[in-house]
Amino acid sequence: MAAPHAAAIKAGGFSGPWVIAGFSYGAILAFEVAHQLQAAGVPVEAVFLFDSDIRWPHWECFKHAPVGHAWNCVRFGFRSIWLKSVRAVRWQRTRWMATRAPQSPAGPALSEDELAWELYIRIWLNALKHYQPRKLNAWGVLFRAGISIYRKETDYDGCLGWSAFFTRGVQVSEVPGDHESMWKEPNVQALGRACAAAIAALKKNRNAK
């Protein structure tokens, strides 16, 4: 999925350095495009990640999850773990039924938009199933929606898992809105200012060298 994007960027003739950007699932795609560009000798200075998370290695999850569960027990009691387990099972069952509804006459009818979204999710999950992210020699800049769709107990590093994958570090800029409304007025104005500030900081770092 990333290869055509990397090829199109290389064919453009711009020598760089590049800033590659992606939103949600597309941020992981942008991350892989940056890897392929660097492997081809094209300089990539940063990747802009718009409200996206990335899967950590299992050993990292195992190391951090008990801490999160322990803290939730202190705040909400041991019953919180049971309730989260029940909610997780219900969510997986609902999602399983939704993905099979188009083929099941007895299932709930999905609109064209809902069907397209379900297919989109399944394509992405299949693509990510065996993807092994690795460190990128660049800056990461995460533009995180103030109203988050991500669970706090799985946000181990404060930047949705990205801290493990950028050698130069990850900067986090919180912007108003949620996953979708961050792109709409008036929130998009704040997002534009945050992007401009991040680009200015990259230029400053480059000039300092």
Salt bridges, closest charged atoms under 4 A:
GLU32 OE1 - ARG134 NH1 2.60
GLU45 OE1 - ARG206 NH2 2.54
ASP51 OD2 - HIS179 ND1 2.57
GLU60 OE1 - LYS63 NZ 3.58
GLU60 OE1 - HIS64 ND1 3.45
GLU153 OE2 - LYS84 NZ 3.80
ASP155 OD2 - ARG144 NH2 2.67
